[in-house]
Amino acid sequence: MATSLRTPSFSSCSSSSTDPDDEGVRGTCEDASMCKRFAVSLGYWHDPYIQHFVRLSKERKAPEINRGYFARVHGVSQLIKAFLRKTECHCQILNLGAGMDTTFWRLKDEDLLPSKYFEVDFPMIVTRKLHSIKVKPFLSQPIIELHSEDPLQNDGHLLDSKRYAIIGADLRDLPELEEKLKKCNMNPQSFLLCCLILHIRETEKPLWPCPASSFPSQVNMDDRFGQIMIENLRRRQCDLAGVETCKSLESQKERLLSNGWETASAVDMMELYSRLPQAEVSRIESLEFLDEMELLEQLMQHYCLCWATKGGHALGLKEITY
Ligand SMILES: C[S@@+](CC[C@H](N)C(=O)[O-])C[C@H]1O[C@@H](n2cnc3c(N)ncnc32)[C@H](O)[C@@H]1O
């Protein structure tokens, strides 16, 4: 049922994804958003929106976690901006497993929005995010401002507006996802950057024949540290599907190339961290003392940022980097 954002029918939410087996997976949304909220509260990066989606945790997060999130947010943001500049914003961005991510609002503030920005997560997570958007004008105003006069499409698990759509769907159910993306007018002809920030149960195939894609995820999972990470995730009922492809940067790239991408790049987060602008690194490293540099290195060497491109040679899409 289509309703306006101002009068959405949140009461009609019957979630198809209340599967208790997915509870641990959905919990990663809470983890990621609380870690980001905490790091932002300490000044790691500027994000005036995250506080409207998630409360500040009483529990301190370790400095290595805060630095890890800083590197991740910075790396993905640079990659997205490189893509937007190359395409002069005539493109779409698809954020898979978006959780409480605030990139849409931050890009709008920088006047760097794509033609349309899509987010996908489990219906239960989307319902929660939509509720925050509905009750907080600071979040809803930017969406309404960019919309035309037509009523916004909103059914509690999905909101579709001119420049922003959020879709409740299970990423493992590709036909359902494709149908919902079509319903929200995703243009398969337009350049598309997919961001997949999943820790667990990754999909093994690209979901859409998009010209460019970024996949931050795990790597080096067959060493001792990687095995401990997998065991910890299992204890929380999170199985890392597709773990075979998480062996090395090479296997991550191979996964993309064997699925039809023309170029694939991958960098572990420690490498990415070491190439961040030095002034920014000095600034964030002065925020908190870290005595276990080795732990940060181990953690970061088990996450990577991968991206792949298809087409867009004339625009130089294959050269985009973080
Ligand atoms: C690690 S969190 C990252 C959240 C967000 N991208 C961020 O960086 O803050 C992974 C997200 O993927 C979502 N997710 C995992 N598996 C999914 C699936 N099969 N279908 C839809 N969403 C999924 C989770 O609910 C969660 O919000």
The ligand as a Gaussian input file, in Angstrom:
#p B3LYP/6-31G(d) Opt

LIG

0 1
 C       27.997000      -5.799000       9.581000
 S       26.410000      -5.106000       9.384000
 C       26.855000      -3.681000       8.460000
 C       25.818000      -2.613000       8.522000
 C       26.170000      -1.326000       7.737000
 N       26.519000      -1.598000       6.365000
 C       27.260000      -0.565000       8.428000
 O       28.387000      -0.564000       7.950000
 O       26.957000       0.057000       9.461000
 C       25.710000      -6.200000       8.164000
 C       24.296000      -5.845000       7.776000
 O       23.889000      -6.749000       6.750000
 C       22.557000      -7.168000       6.996000
 N       22.375000      -8.495000       6.393000
 C       23.139000      -9.600000       6.594000
 N       22.640000     -10.635000       5.887000
 C       21.549000     -10.162000       5.231000
 C       20.602000     -10.758000       4.367000
 N       20.674000     -12.034000       4.043000
 N       19.606000      -9.994000       3.870000
 C       19.512000      -8.673000       4.214000
 N       20.377000      -8.057000       5.035000
 C       21.381000      -8.795000       5.541000
 C       22.457000      -7.196000       8.508000
 O       21.115000      -7.105000       8.959000
 C       23.292000      -5.972000       8.884000
 O       22.516000      -4.798000       8.933000

